[in-house]
């Protein structure tokens, strides 16, 4: 039979492992498993920014985290109702796609801002993966995720 000390040690290890994984579980729940795993394979293709008074995204409420997949991602594609971050008249904007038109290889996107001018692929910075509320736990989880994708990415691993 196991002694009380052994049981206590096992419980401590289980609690430690659970607590160490909670930020990752939170991040998976927020951004989805596919994006989470892809962020380790393509870490330079994801940005996580906190929108506050110093950020230039007036279309997104203050106190939110915005997770963006860059337009340079190998499998980047846009569909109707996707939220995009783009440059319009020298300003950064964030809007939902209402309609997509194609003329040959040139795609134009019409957004919800009421602007009659289309947004072209060359103006698009990226697609918004998720917008989440800022709180202490989310903030900590996002920071751990950002550090992890830079330090533990799949492309950085070499086998000798």
C-alpha positions in Angstrom: 0.0 0.0 0.0 1.0 3.6 -0.6 2.0 5.7 2.3 0.5 9.1 3.0 3.7 10.9 1.9 3.6 9.1 -1.5 0.0 10.0 -2.0 0.7 13.6 -1.0 3.6 13.8 -3.5 1.5 12.4 -6.3 -1.2 14.9 -5.6 1.3 17.7 -5.6 2.6 16.6 -9.0 -0.9 16.4 -10.4 -1.8 19.8 -9.1 1.4 21.3 -10.5 0.9 19.8 -14.0 -2.7 20.9 -14.0 -1.8 24.5 -13.1 1.1 24.6 -15.5 -1.3 23.6 -18.4 -4.2 25.9 -17.5 -2.9 28.9 -19.6 -2.6 26.7 -22.6 -6.0 25.2 -22.1 -7.4 28.7 -21.8 -5.7 29.7 -25.1 -7.0 26.6 -26.9 -10.5 27.4 -25.7 -10.2 31.0 -26.9 -8.5 30.6 -30.3 -9.3 27.0 -31.2 -7.2 23.9 -31.4 -6.3 24.3 -35.1 -5.0 27.9 -34.7 -3.2 27.0 -31.4 -1.3 24.1 -33.1 -0.6 26.2 -36.3 0.8 29.0 -34.2 3.6 26.7 -33.1 4.3 25.8 -36.7 4.1 29.3 -38.1 4.8 31.6 -35.1 5.7 34.6 -37.2 2.2 34.5 -38.8 0.2 35.4 -35.7 0.0 38.6 -33.8 -1.7 39.2 -30.4 -2.3 42.9 -29.6 -4.1 44.5 -26.7 -6.4 47.3 -27.8 -6.2 50.2 -25.4 -6.0 53.9 -25.6 -2.6 53.8 -27.3 -3.7 51.4 -30.1 -4.9 52.7 -33.4 -7.9 50.4 -33.9 -10.9 52.7 -33.1 -13.3 50.1 -34.5 -12.5 47.7 -31.6 -13.5 48.4 -28.0 -10.8 49.3 -25.5 -9.7 46.5 -23.2 -9.8 43.7 -25.8 -7.1 41.3 -27.1 -7.1 40.9 -30.8 -5.5 37.8 -32.3 -4.6 38.2 -35.9 -3.5 35.8 -38.6 -1.2 37.7 -41.0 -2.0 37.9 -44.7 1.4 36.3 -45.4 0.3 33.0 -43.8 0.7 30.1 -46.3 -3.0 29.1 -46.0 -4.4 32.6 -45.6 -7.9 33.0 -47.2 -10.8 35.3 -46.6 -14.5 34.7 -46.7 -17.7 36.7 -46.3 -18.2 37.8 -42.6 -14.5 37.5 -41.7 -13.1 40.5 -39.8 -10.0 42.0 -41.4 -7.4 44.5 -40.4 -6.4 46.7 -43.3 -4.9 50.1 -44.2 -7.4 52.6 -45.5 -6.4 56.2 -46.4 -3.2 55.9 -44.2 -5.2 54.6 -41.2 -5.5 51.1 -39.8 -9.1 49.9 -39.8 -10.9 46.7 -38.6 -14.2 45.7 -40.3 -16.2 42.7 -41.4 -16.3 41.7 -45.0 -19.8 42.1 -46.6 -19.0 41.0 -50.1 -16.1 39.7 -52.2 -15.7 40.5 -55.9 -13.1 39.0 -58.3 -12.0 40.4 -61.6 -9.5 37.9 -62.9 -6.8 37.5 -60.3 -7.7 40.7 -58.5 -10.0 40.4 -55.5 -11.8 43.3 -53.9 -13.5 43.2 -50.5 -16.4 45.4 -49.4 -16.6 46.0 -45.7 -19.2 47.1 -43.2 -17.8 50.6 -42.6 -20.2 52.1 -45.2 -17.2 53.0 -47.4 -18.0 52.5 -51.0 -14.3 52.0 -51.9 -13.3 48.4 -51.9 -10.4 47.0 -49.9 -7.7 45.2 -52.0 -5.5 42.3 -51.0 -2.4 44.6 -50.9 -4.1 46.7 -48.2 -4.9 43.8 -45.9 -2.7 43.2 -42.8 -4.5 40.1 -41.6 -7.7 38.3 -40.5 -9.0 38.6 -37.0 -9.0 35.2 -35.4 -10.7 36.3 -32.2 -11.4 39.3 -30.1 -11.4 38.6 -26.4 -12.0 40.5 -23.2 -9.0 41.6 -21.2 -8.8 40.3 -17.7 -5.9 39.1 -15.5 -6.2 35.4 -16.5 -6.6 36.1 -20.2 -3.7 38.5 -20.1 -1.4 36.0 -18.4 -2.6 33.2 -20.8 -1.9 35.3 -23.9 1.6 36.3 -22.7 2.5 32.7 -22.0 1.2 31.7 -25.4 3.2 34.4 -27.2 6.4 33.5 -25.4 5.8 29.8 -26.0 5.2 30.1 -29.8 8.4 32.0 -30.1 10.5 29.7 -27.9 9.0 26.3 -28.7 8.0 26.6 -32.4 8.3 23.5 -34.5 10.5 25.1 -37.2 13.1 26.0 -34.6 13.6 22.3 -33.6 16.6 20.6 -35.2 17.4 16.9 -34.8 21.0 16.0 -35.0 
